[in-house]
Amino acid sequence: MTIRLPDGRRIWTVDDFDFNGKRILVRVDLNSPIDPKTGDLLDDTRLRAHAESIRLLIERGAAVVLLSHQGRPATEDFTRLDKHAERLSQILGQPVSFVDDVIGPEARRKISGLSPGEVLLLDNSRLVSEDYVEAPPEVHAKGIMVSTLAPLFNYYVNDAFATAHRSQASIVGFPLVLPSAAGPLMEREVSALSRALSREEKPKVFVLGGAKLKDAVKIIKYVVENNVADAILTTGLVGLLFLLAQGYRLGEVEDIVVKKAGEDMIEEARKLVAKSSAIITPVDFVAELDGSIEVVDARSIIGAPKDIGPRTIEEYSNVIRRARIVVMRGPAGVIEDPRFRRGTRALVKAALESGAFTIFGGGHFNVILAELPEELRMRVGHISTGGGALLYFLSGRELPALTALAESYRRFAGR
């Protein structure tokens, strides 16, 4: 069953192929926080996210070879993947073999000897320098990594949405030489985020907060110019930036916002405010002032705003409750401090109670969701695994991984 990208191009899914007895190369994203002293994984969320996809391929009789990166060269978390294999074995409940090689003789020997139902994890893909180089798919398709490994496989599956904004060998090269599909995790991401950008389901509300101002402005620009959302609720530093763009003073935090955003982004925010009435800013904040916590008016800010205030929570919640689609990216406050979680928790709760299809972008939402009753957690529509990829998608930018998968469909569909 193919899926369609927002621009109409088609991509295969794993349901389009018979994997029984076939050898499949699967690009996953096992990149995880690492203890620099022991090399142990501090969080296995991404491994668990891919486990379902791996189980599905095993059940369909495939011999599965996993390819992933970990960290960047010359950084503390740039490690081999032997401990990832151990943890993945525990999660899957079956052995995941590991080879400390990517394209060399030992890796090729292990791949060739793999039987249906078995899983092999190759070592860190970035041990091959090509996989840390941005280049067009046509270039990577002729490179050493793809030329060496592709002949050993029947199919390629990309299940690593979090890397979809990269144009690197393991992501864009293989689809040009092998019939290729989006894995189940990738398929869920594309389907959910396509709903976020569709014009059919209305009302649609975007809730954008956090501290990544340039990212938020890019998303808002795309959403405004393409008439995607009925309301864009700004929180956190994003809310402060758009208050500044409306001409309000921010008190002692103004210099922080100006420095973090830069004059170009501030000017872009001014243009967006002038262009669209859909952009909504907070009316009050919870601020820290001389060691105490006070509610302050957004039009005359004093102290350091750390969360949206009660009137903003009420107004925003009322908007959210009328929505059919809610997209939330970035927290409303400094949620690392429990005193400033109320705003984010209230908006998440309102979204889940609304009955809308709700998309959460960012791992911090897991912290908030864990504090809510299970009945509400069961209503989550989608939690995105992507960081940069999510930004690219929501801001209308092309994702090289999806482009490569679409090209694979175009090249091999008629064969």
Backbone torsions as a table, in degrees:
resi	resn	phi	psi	omega
1	MET	NA	106.7	-178.7
2	THR	-71.9	156.7	172.0
3	ILE	-115.6	155.0	179.8
4	ARG	-108.4	136.6	173.2
5	LEU	-77.1	164.0	179.8
6	PRO	-54.5	-27.0	-179.8
7	ASP	-89.7	4.7	175.1
8	GLY	97.3	-12.6	179.4
9	ARG	-66.8	152.1	-178.0
10	ARG	-104.0	150.1	176.2
11	ILE	-135.6	136.4	174.9
12	TRP	-71.1	152.2	168.4
13	THR	-113.9	174.1	-178.5
14	VAL	-65.8	-18.5	178.5
15	ASP	-72.7	-11.5	-178.5
16	ASP	-85.5	-8.4	-174.7
17	PHE	-123.9	152.1	171.7
18	ASP	-96.4	106.6	-175.8
19	PHE	-91.8	-1.1	-175.9
20	ASN	-59.6	120.9	179.0
21	GLY	75.9	6.0	-177.6
22	LYS	-99.9	156.2	177.3
23	ARG	-102.5	126.1	-172.9
24	ILE	-123.2	133.1	172.7
25	LEU	-95.1	122.9	-175.7
26	VAL	-118.5	117.0	176.3
27	ARG	-84.2	114.9	177.3
28	VAL	-115.5	172.3	176.4
29	ASP	-123.3	92.7	179.9
30	LEU	-95.5	7.9	-178.1
31	ASN	-59.0	115.9	-170.5
32	SER	-136.4	158.9	173.7
33	PRO	-61.4	135.4	-176.0
34	ILE	-122.4	139.2	171.8
35	ASP	-72.9	114.5	-174.9
36	PRO	-64.0	-21.0	-178.6
37	LYS	-84.4	-39.9	-175.4
38	THR	-107.5	-19.7	-175.2
39	GLY	80.1	4.3	-179.5
40	ASP	-74.9	150.0	176.6
41	LEU	-73.8	130.9	178.9
42	LEU	-92.0	-15.9	-178.4
43	ASP	-153.7	127.3	-178.4
44	ASP	-109.7	22.6	-177.4
45	THR	-55.5	-44.6	-177.1
46	ARG	-70.3	-33.2	176.7
47	LEU	-64.2	-42.5	178.9
48	ARG	-65.8	-35.6	-179.3
49	ALA	-62.8	-35.3	-178.9
50	HIS	-86.8	-14.2	-174.7
51	ALA	-58.4	-40.6	-179.4
52	GLU	-60.9	-42.0	-180.0
53	SER	-64.9	-42.6	-179.4
54	ILE	-64.1	-43.4	178.6
55	ARG	-59.7	-43.0	-179.2
56	LEU	-59.8	-43.6	-178.6
57	LEU	-68.9	-37.8	176.4
58	ILE	-62.2	-46.7	-179.0
59	GLU	-61.3	-25.4	179.8
60	ARG	-91.1	13.1	171.6
61	GLY	83.1	18.4	-178.2
62	ALA	-88.7	152.0	165.8
63	ALA	-93.5	117.5	-167.6
64	VAL	-107.9	123.3	175.1
65	VAL	-113.6	124.3	-176.4
66	LEU	-99.8	138.4	178.6
67	LEU	-128.9	126.0	-178.8
68	SER	-150.7	161.9	171.9
69	HIS	-105.8	167.9	172.2
70	GLN	-146.7	112.9	177.7
71	GLY	70.0	-172.6	177.6
72	ARG	-116.6	146.7	179.0
73	PRO	-51.6	139.2	177.0
74	ALA	71.9	19.3	173.4
75	THR	-115.9	164.7	-175.0
76	GLU	-64.3	-28.9	-177.3
77	ASP	-95.7	12.1	175.0
78	PHE	-85.1	98.6	-172.9
79	THR	-133.4	170.8	170.4
80	ARG	-73.8	168.7	-172.6
81	LEU	-108.0	20.4	-179.2
82	ASP	-63.0	-38.8	179.6
83	LYS	-73.6	-27.4	173.1
84	HIS	-64.3	-40.3	179.3
85	ALA	-64.0	-41.8	179.0
86	GLU	-61.3	-47.1	-178.6
87	ARG	-68.1	-39.1	179.2
88	LEU	-64.9	-35.0	175.9
89	SER	-59.8	-43.2	179.5
90	GLN	-65.1	-41.3	-178.4
91	ILE	-67.9	-42.4	-178.1
92	LEU	-77.3	-24.7	-175.8
93	GLY	76.0	22.3	175.3
94	GLN	-152.9	156.0	-176.3
95	PRO	-62.7	137.8	169.3
96	VAL	-115.6	109.6	-179.4
97	SER	-69.1	155.0	178.8
98	PHE	-133.6	141.0	175.2
99	VAL	-129.2	127.8	-177.9
100	ASP	-82.6	59.1	-175.8
101	ASP	-160.6	155.1	179.0
102	VAL	-117.8	-52.8	-177.6
103	ILE	-126.5	3.2	-176.7
104	GLY	-79.1	-177.2	-176.0
105	PRO	-57.3	-40.2	-178.0
106	GLU	-68.0	-40.9	177.7
107	ALA	-62.4	-44.6	-178.7
108	ARG	-66.3	-35.4	178.2
109	ARG	-65.8	-44.4	180.0
110	LYS	-65.2	-41.1	179.5
111	ILE	-62.8	-46.5	-177.5
112	SER	-64.6	-28.3	-177.8
113	GLY	-92.6	2.8	-176.3
114	LEU	-74.1	135.4	-179.7
115	SER	-100.4	157.8	176.9
116	PRO	-54.0	137.4	-179.4
117	GLY	90.4	-9.0	179.5
118	GLU	-96.1	156.3	-178.6
119	VAL	-127.9	133.0	178.3
120	LEU	-126.8	131.3	174.8
121	LEU	-105.7	120.1	174.5
122	LEU	-76.5	162.4	-179.0
123	ASP	-72.6	173.4	-176.9
124	ASN	-44.2	116.5	-175.2
125	SER	-60.8	-24.0	-178.6
126	ARG	-80.7	2.1	167.4
127	LEU	-68.8	-19.7	172.4
128	VAL	-96.1	115.9	-170.9
129	SER	-57.7	-29.1	179.5
130	GLU	-57.2	-29.2	-174.7
131	ASP	-85.0	11.7	172.6
132	TYR	-124.9	19.5	-178.6
133	VAL	-117.4	131.3	175.1
134	GLU	-86.5	121.9	179.3
135	ALA	-154.7	159.9	179.6
136	PRO	-61.4	152.8	178.6
137	PRO	-53.2	-38.9	-178.3
138	GLU	-62.8	-32.8	177.7
139	VAL	-72.3	-48.5	-178.5
140	HIS	-65.4	-31.3	-179.6
141	ALA	-63.2	-23.0	179.1
142	LYS	-101.3	1.9	-177.3
143	GLY	-77.0	176.5	-175.6
144	ILE	-66.3	-44.4	-177.7
145	MET	-58.8	-52.6	-176.7
146	VAL	-69.0	-42.8	-179.2
147	SER	-63.2	-32.3	-178.5
148	THR	-79.9	-43.4	-173.0
149	LEU	-89.4	-36.0	-172.9
150	ALA	-54.5	-40.9	-179.2
151	PRO	-62.3	-14.6	-178.4
152	LEU	-87.2	-4.0	-172.6
153	PHE	-125.9	155.3	174.4
154	ASN	-91.2	-35.6	-176.9
155	TYR	-143.0	161.1	173.3
156	TYR	-123.4	136.9	177.4
157	VAL	-126.3	128.0	175.5
158	ASN	-105.6	113.7	179.6
159	ASP	-114.2	12.2	-171.3
160	ALA	-106.5	75.1	-178.7
161	PHE	-59.9	-34.7	-176.3
162	ALA	-62.2	-17.9	178.1
163	THR	-105.4	5.7	-170.6
164	ALA	-65.6	-16.0	179.7
165	HIS	-88.3	1.7	179.0
166	ARG	-98.8	144.4	176.0
167	SER	-111.3	68.6	-177.0
168	GLN	-114.8	164.7	-168.7
169	ALA	-54.6	-49.0	-175.4
170	SER	-71.5	-9.5	-176.2
171	ILE	-104.3	-41.0	-173.6
172	VAL	-116.5	-12.1	-175.6
173	GLY	-79.2	-45.3	-174.1
174	PHE	-64.5	-37.1	-178.9
175	PRO	-60.3	-21.5	-179.1
176	LEU	-80.4	-14.7	-178.1
177	VAL	-122.1	-7.3	178.3
178	LEU	-132.7	143.9	170.8
179	PRO	-57.5	128.8	-168.7
180	SER	-134.4	146.8	-176.8
181	ALA	-133.2	156.8	169.6
182	ALA	-78.9	133.0	175.9
183	GLY	-72.1	170.0	-177.7
184	PRO	-56.6	-40.1	179.1
185	LEU	-67.2	-44.5	176.8
186	MET	-60.9	-42.2	-179.5
187	GLU	-61.8	-43.5	179.5
188	ARG	-62.9	-41.2	179.5
189	GLU	-61.8	-49.5	-177.0
190	VAL	-63.5	-42.9	-179.0
191	SER	-64.1	-45.7	-178.2
192	ALA	-66.7	-45.8	-177.0
193	LEU	-72.5	-27.2	174.2
194	SER	-64.5	-36.5	175.8
195	ARG	-63.7	-36.8	-179.4
196	ALA	-62.1	-33.2	-176.0
197	LEU	-100.6	-2.6	-179.3
198	SER	-71.7	155.6	178.5
199	ARG	-98.2	-2.5	-173.8
200	GLU	-78.4	-45.1	-174.3
201	GLU	-89.2	113.5	-178.6
202	LYS	-134.0	154.8	-3.4
203	PRO	-72.1	149.2	179.0
204	LYS	-122.1	130.5	-176.7
205	VAL	-122.9	129.0	172.2
206	PHE	-103.3	132.6	175.6
207	VAL	-117.2	109.6	-171.9
208	LEU	-120.5	120.5	-179.4
209	GLY	-138.7	-150.6	-179.6
210	GLY	81.6	-166.7	-173.6
211	ALA	-110.8	-2.8	-177.2
212	LYS	-87.1	83.0	-171.1
213	LEU	-67.4	-44.7	-177.6
214	LYS	-63.6	-39.6	177.7
215	ASP	-62.3	-45.7	-178.0
216	ALA	-63.4	-41.1	-179.9
217	VAL	-63.5	-38.9	178.1
218	LYS	-62.7	-42.0	178.8
219	ILE	-64.6	-47.9	-178.1
220	ILE	-61.6	-40.3	178.7
221	LYS	-58.6	-47.5	-179.5
222	TYR	-65.4	-43.8	-178.0
223	VAL	-63.4	-41.5	179.6
224	VAL	-68.5	-48.8	-175.4
225	GLU	-66.4	-24.3	-179.1
226	ASN	-107.7	11.0	175.9
227	ASN	51.4	45.1	-176.0
228	VAL	-80.2	-42.3	-171.2
229	ALA	-111.7	149.8	174.2
230	ASP	-85.1	-27.0	178.3
231	ALA	-149.7	139.4	175.5
232	ILE	-120.3	104.7	-177.4
233	LEU	-91.4	117.9	-177.5
234	THR	-98.8	139.4	179.2
235	THR	-137.7	-178.9	176.8
236	GLY	55.1	-148.6	178.4
237	LEU	-65.9	-25.9	177.1
238	VAL	-62.9	-44.1	176.9
239	GLY	-61.1	-40.5	178.9
240	LEU	-65.2	-40.4	178.5
241	LEU	-59.7	-44.6	-177.0
242	PHE	-76.7	-23.4	169.2
243	LEU	-66.2	-42.6	177.2
244	LEU	-60.9	-40.9	179.9
245	ALA	-64.4	-25.5	178.7
246	GLN	-85.5	-3.5	176.7
247	GLY	101.7	4.6	179.3
248	TYR	-85.0	150.4	177.2
249	ARG	-90.3	149.7	-174.1
250	LEU	-112.0	8.2	178.3
251	GLY	66.4	-139.3	-173.0
252	GLU	-69.6	-14.8	-179.3
253	VAL	-95.1	-1.7	-176.0
254	GLU	-61.2	-42.9	-180.0
255	ASP	-61.4	-36.0	179.3
256	ILE	-64.3	-46.4	-179.0
257	VAL	-65.0	-44.2	-179.9
258	VAL	-61.2	-44.6	-179.0
259	LYS	-66.1	-40.8	-176.5
260	LYS	-72.5	-36.1	-177.4
261	ALA	-84.0	-44.4	-173.8
262	GLY	86.5	153.5	-176.0
263	GLU	-62.0	-34.7	-179.1
264	ASP	-63.2	-44.0	-179.4
265	MET	-70.0	-35.5	177.6
266	ILE	-63.7	-43.2	178.2
267	GLU	-65.0	-39.2	177.1
268	GLU	-62.8	-40.8	178.3
269	ALA	-63.2	-39.3	177.3
270	ARG	-60.8	-43.6	179.7
271	LYS	-63.3	-40.4	-178.7
272	LEU	-67.5	-40.3	178.3
273	VAL	-63.2	-40.0	179.6
274	ALA	-69.3	-29.1	-175.7
275	LYS	-84.4	-33.0	-169.8
276	SER	-132.3	131.8	174.4
277	SER	-86.8	-1.2	-179.4
278	ALA	-75.8	-19.0	-178.8
279	ILE	-79.8	119.4	-175.4
280	ILE	-117.0	135.1	-177.9
281	THR	-112.5	157.4	-179.6
282	PRO	-61.6	152.9	175.7
283	VAL	-104.1	-17.0	175.2
284	ASP	-154.7	163.3	-179.6
285	PHE	-134.9	157.7	166.1
286	VAL	-95.7	118.7	-173.7
287	ALA	-120.7	151.8	174.1
288	GLU	-97.3	123.2	-174.4
289	LEU	-136.5	111.9	179.2
290	ASP	50.9	42.8	176.5
291	GLY	86.4	-10.1	177.9
292	SER	-107.5	166.2	-179.9
293	ILE	-114.3	124.9	-177.1
294	GLU	-135.5	154.8	172.3
295	VAL	-89.8	125.9	-177.9
296	VAL	-123.4	150.7	178.7
297	ASP	-72.7	139.5	-177.2
298	ALA	-68.3	-20.3	-178.0
299	ARG	-88.4	-8.1	177.2
300	SER	-147.4	70.1	-172.8
301	ILE	-73.3	133.3	170.1
302	ILE	-127.9	152.9	-178.1
303	GLY	74.9	-163.2	-178.5
304	ALA	-110.0	106.4	179.3
305	PRO	-61.5	128.5	-177.6
306	LYS	-121.2	-9.3	-179.7
307	ASP	-164.5	161.2	172.7
308	ILE	-72.8	152.9	-176.6
309	GLY	-89.9	177.6	-174.9
310	PRO	-63.1	-36.6	179.3
311	ARG	-69.4	-37.9	176.9
312	THR	-65.5	-42.6	178.0
313	ILE	-56.4	-45.6	-178.3
314	GLU	-65.1	-46.7	-178.8
315	GLU	-64.4	-46.3	-179.6
316	TYR	-65.0	-41.2	-179.3
317	SER	-61.9	-38.3	178.6
318	ASN	-64.2	-38.8	177.0
319	VAL	-65.9	-45.6	-178.2
320	ILE	-62.0	-40.1	-176.1
321	ARG	-64.5	-18.3	179.5
322	ARG	-93.2	-0.9	-173.4
323	ALA	-84.6	156.5	170.9
324	ARG	-102.1	-28.0	175.4
325	ILE	-129.1	130.4	175.5
326	VAL	-125.2	125.4	177.1
327	VAL	-114.1	120.2	-178.3
328	MET	-119.5	123.2	178.1
329	ARG	-136.3	119.7	179.3
330	GLY	90.2	140.6	-178.7
331	PRO	-75.3	159.6	179.1
332	ALA	-82.7	-16.8	-178.0
333	GLY	-150.1	-171.5	179.9
334	VAL	-83.1	80.9	-170.6
335	ILE	-72.4	-10.1	174.1
336	GLU	-61.4	-25.9	176.5
337	ASP	-102.3	116.0	-177.0
338	PRO	-54.3	-23.0	-179.8
339	ARG	-68.7	-18.3	-174.8
340	PHE	-120.1	32.6	177.8
341	ARG	-99.2	-11.6	-170.8
342	ARG	-57.8	-43.7	-177.3
343	GLY	-62.9	-48.4	179.8
344	THR	-62.8	-44.5	-179.0
345	ARG	-61.5	-42.6	-177.8
346	ALA	-65.7	-40.9	-179.7
347	LEU	-70.0	-39.5	175.7
348	VAL	-61.5	-44.6	179.8
349	LYS	-61.6	-43.9	179.1
350	ALA	-61.7	-40.8	179.4
351	ALA	-63.2	-43.6	-178.2
352	LEU	-71.7	-31.9	178.7
353	GLU	-77.7	-17.8	-174.9
354	SER	-71.0	-22.8	-174.2
355	GLY	85.2	-0.1	178.6
356	ALA	-73.3	158.2	170.4
357	PHE	-76.7	117.0	-171.5
358	THR	-111.7	128.6	179.4
359	ILE	-113.8	124.4	178.6
360	PHE	-108.6	132.9	177.4
361	GLY	-119.8	111.9	179.7
362	GLY	126.5	134.5	-176.7
363	GLY	-66.1	-21.2	-178.7
364	HIS	-62.8	-23.8	179.3
365	PHE	-66.4	-24.8	176.4
366	ASN	-62.0	-34.7	178.0
367	VAL	-63.8	-45.0	-179.0
368	ILE	-69.0	-44.7	-178.9
369	LEU	-61.2	-34.3	179.9
370	ALA	-63.8	-21.7	-179.5
371	GLU	-87.8	-7.9	-176.7
372	LEU	-96.6	157.8	177.9
373	PRO	-60.9	150.5	-178.8
374	GLU	-58.0	-34.8	179.7
375	GLU	-56.7	-38.9	177.9
376	LEU	-76.1	-39.6	-179.8
377	ARG	-60.1	-31.6	-179.7
378	MET	-67.6	-14.1	-177.3
379	ARG	-92.3	-0.4	179.7
380	VAL	-61.0	128.7	178.6
381	GLY	-77.7	-50.6	-176.6
382	HIS	-162.2	136.0	171.4
383	ILE	-113.9	116.4	-175.5
384	SER	-75.5	140.7	176.1
385	THR	-89.6	-4.6	-173.6
386	GLY	-91.7	145.2	171.7
387	GLY	-105.3	-83.4	176.8
388	GLY	-62.1	-37.0	-179.2
389	ALA	-65.1	-38.9	177.7
390	LEU	-62.7	-43.6	177.7
391	LEU	-59.6	-47.7	179.8
392	TYR	-56.7	-47.0	-175.6
393	PHE	-64.5	-49.4	-175.4
394	LEU	-70.8	-20.8	178.2
395	SER	-98.5	11.5	173.6
396	GLY	77.1	12.4	-179.3
397	ARG	-86.8	152.0	-177.5
398	GLU	-72.0	136.5	175.0
399	LEU	-98.6	113.8	-176.7
400	PRO	-54.4	-37.0	-179.5
401	ALA	-62.0	-41.4	180.0
402	LEU	-71.4	-37.0	176.1
403	THR	-60.9	-41.8	179.5
404	ALA	-66.7	-40.3	177.9
405	LEU	-65.9	-38.0	177.2
406	ALA	-65.8	-37.4	177.5
407	GLU	-66.9	-35.9	177.0
408	SER	-62.2	-42.8	177.1
409	TYR	-60.5	-44.8	-178.8
410	ARG	-61.9	-39.5	-176.5
411	ARG	-76.3	-35.7	-170.4
412	PHE	-108.7	-8.7	-175.4
413	ALA	-61.7	-31.6	-177.0
414	GLY	-87.5	-0.2	-174.7
415	ARG	-89.2	NA	NA
